[in-house]
Amino acid sequence: MKLRIVTGVLMGTFMSIIMSGFITAVNTGFDAGFVARWAYAFSVAWVIAVPLAALVGPVARKWAEALVRA
């Protein structure tokens, strides 16, 4: 259970940082307010991504293991 939570936090955090940064840059461009918009987008994404990563991660792992065995 501890591994599942830590993995979810790490996956959710990395994905939130990367995706919110790219989407913010694509939608609004790079200017003086970029970092503030990115920080806001990250904070919203993180709250959603971490629990989802913790819940969906084990299912995705099972699917991946099944695909690799096939």
Secondary structure, 3 states (H helix, E strand, C coil): CHHHHHHHHHHHHHHHHHHHHHHHHHHHCCCCCHHHHHHHHHHHHHHHHHHHHHHHHHHHHHHHHHHHHC
